[in-house]
Amino acid sequence: MCFKRKKEVDYIALSRELEKQTFDKYYAFIDYLKNNENYNFLISTKWFIDIDNDCYHPLSMINFKIWNHIGTEENMYNEIKETCEKVSGRLMAAKVSIPDVIKKMKENSEAFKKFCEETYARFFVLEPLFGGPNVYCFSCEKEMFPDKLKADANGYYFLNITMTNTLRDSCYVEEIFSTDYSIRSMYDFEFRDTFLPIRSEKIGFKDETELLKYQSELGNLYIYDTITVKNNGK
């Protein structure tokens, strides 16, 4: 009796082909945005940056795994296949969602403008439009409208202000885009439980008296801010 030898599977070749196919999808998605005059502005938004982070880094790790043969070839291929499926699904969902994404950005842009026109709030919260942690902020400027509110080339509003927040230590000038964040006043518990403790830690104080003075003065400023309401720019 003659037995045929079972053909070995070339998992390295399969892995490289999967990598290539998925990278092609990734670059095709970018080209799709760049080549559409109604969509190309999305490339500079947080929405796209988050998608890019979810896709490019995992694909780069695939290349590292292939060249370094991490694990058995079959297991490596299965892991790469799972990663490629996730990336492909992320890209497909993103492409389908574009009309809804733009609609949400337009609606938020008007709400963003209204907040800047009608609400005096040096202590404010930025909520990412498409997921992610909130950012708790303080504006050094006393007014947001009209000087600090701008419109970009596509008509979306953004702020250009000097500010501090819970992400960075020092004060800096920042552009905050309505395509990325919604904006609202900070709640009392957010100031007390989040903003004040984090800012105190980031600044750093050499003794307790400096810390107490800072927290007392900032608390007074927050109270003054919350009882001062700007009505329709008047």
N, C-alpha and C positions, 0 to 999 in steps of 0.2 A: 504493500500500500504506500502511495506517495502522499506526503503531507506538504502543503504549501506553507512557506514561512510567512508568518503574520507581518505585514508591512508596518514598520515603526512610524509613529506620528511625529512630524517635525513641529514641535510646539514652539520653537523659536521663530520659525517662519510664520506660523499662524499668529503669534504674538505681534510680530512686526507688521503683518498685514492689517491686523486690528488697529494697531497704533496709527498706521497711515490713513486708514479709512476714517477713523474718528477725528484725526487732525484735519483731514479734508473737510469734514462737516463743520468743525470749529472755524476754519478760515472761510468757508462758504457763508457761514452765518455773519461773520464780520463784513464780508464783501456785500452781503445782502443789505446790511444797514448802511454801509458807506455809499452804495450805488443808488439808494432810494432817497431822493431829495426831501421827502417827508419824514424819513427815519434817521438820516445821518447824524442829526444832533444828539441822538441817544447814546452815541459812542462816548460822549463826555459826561454822561450822567452816572450817578451812583448805581442805578439799576443795571447798567451794562458792566460797570466795574465789579459788582458782586457776581454777575454771571461769569465774567472773565476769570475771577478768582476761583470759582467753583469748577471751572473747566481746564484752564491752562495748567495750573499747578498739578492736578492729578495726571494729566497727559504727560507732563514733564517727568513725573515720577515713573511712568511706564517705561520711558526711554532708559532711565537709570536702572530699573529692574532688569530689562533685557540685556543691557551691556554687562551688568554685574552678575547675572544669573542667580538672583536671590531665590533660594528655595529650590525645590525640584521643578523641572521644566513644565510638567503638567500642572502643578499647583500654581506656578507663576502665571501660566496661561489662563487658568480659571479666574485668578484675581484680576488679571488685566481685562478679561472679558467682562467681568462685573463692573469694573471701573468705566470701561468704554460704554456699556449700556447706560450707566448713570449719567455720564456726560452727554450722550446722545439724547437721552430723555430730557435733560435740562435744557439743551439747545432747542429741541423741538417745542417744548412747553413755552420757552421764551419767545420763539418766533410766532407762535399762535396767539400769545397774549399781547402782542404789540398794540393793536387798536385799543384795547382796554387800558393798557399802560399809558398811552398818550391821552386818552380821555381823563384818566385820573390826574395826570400831571396838569392838564388845563384847568380842571376844577379846583385843584389845590392852589394853582397860581393865583386865581381870583380870591380865594380865601386868604392866601398869604398876603396879598395886597390889602385886603380889608383889615386884617390884623394890624398891619403897619400903619394904616390910616387912622384907625379908630381906637386902638388899644395902646395905652402907655404901659410898657412892661419891660423894664430893664432886666428883670429876672424872667427868663423864658425857657421853654423846653422844645427841642427839635425831635420830632418823631419821624423816623425813616418811612418813606412812603411804601416801601416794598420789603419790610422786615429788617430787624436789627435792633440793637439797644438804643434807648433814648439818650440824648445828650443834653445835659443841664447847663445853662449858660447865663452869663451876665454881660449886658452891653454897657460899655463905657460911655456911649452916646446917650444923651437924654431923650433924643427924638429919633424915630426911625423914618418918619415921613416929613417932607418929601425928599430931602437931600440924600438919604442913605438907601433909598429904594430905587433900584434900576430895573430896566427891561433889557433882556439879551436880544440877539439878532432874530430869534424866533418868537419874541413877544412874551417869554416867560419871565416872571419877576424874580429878582434876587436882591439880597441885602449885602452891602459892603460896609462892615462895621468893625470897630475895635472892640474886642471882647475877651472874656475868660470863659473857660468851661471845665467840666470834670474830666476831660481827656488830657489836657496839657497843663504844664506848670505855670507858664508865664502868659502875660497879656499879648495879644497879637491881632493883626488885621485879617479878617476872614470874609470870604464871599460865601453866602449861604443861599443855595438855589432852591426855588420852589419845585423844581423837577426832582429834587432829592428828599426834601423834608417838608413836613407840615410844621407849623409853628403855633404855639399857644403860651399863655401865661403859666408860670410855675405855681403849683399848689403849695399850701403851707407845709404839709408833711414832706413834700419833696425837697423844699428848702431846708427843713429841719433835719431830716433823716438821710438825705443824699448829698445835696449840693454843699451845705456848710461843712459836714465832716470831711468830705473828699477834698474840698478846696483847702481846708485847714491842714490836712495831711500833705498835700502836694506843695504848698508854700513852705511849710516847715517853720517852726519857731524855736528860738533858743531858750525860752523859758515860758512858764505858765502865764505870766502877766501879759506878755505879748499876745498869746493865744486868746486870753479872755478879752483883751481890748479889741482884737480883730473880730471875734465872734459877736461881741456886743455892738460894735459899729456897723458890721454888715447886717446884723439883725434889725437894727434901727433903719437902715437903708431899705431893707426888704419891706418893712412895715410901711414906710413912707411911700414906697413904690406901689404897694397894693391898694392904698387908699387914694391914690392920685389917678383919676380916670380922665383920659383924653377922649373927647366926644367929637367925632367927625372933623378932626383936625383943628378944633377950636380950643 
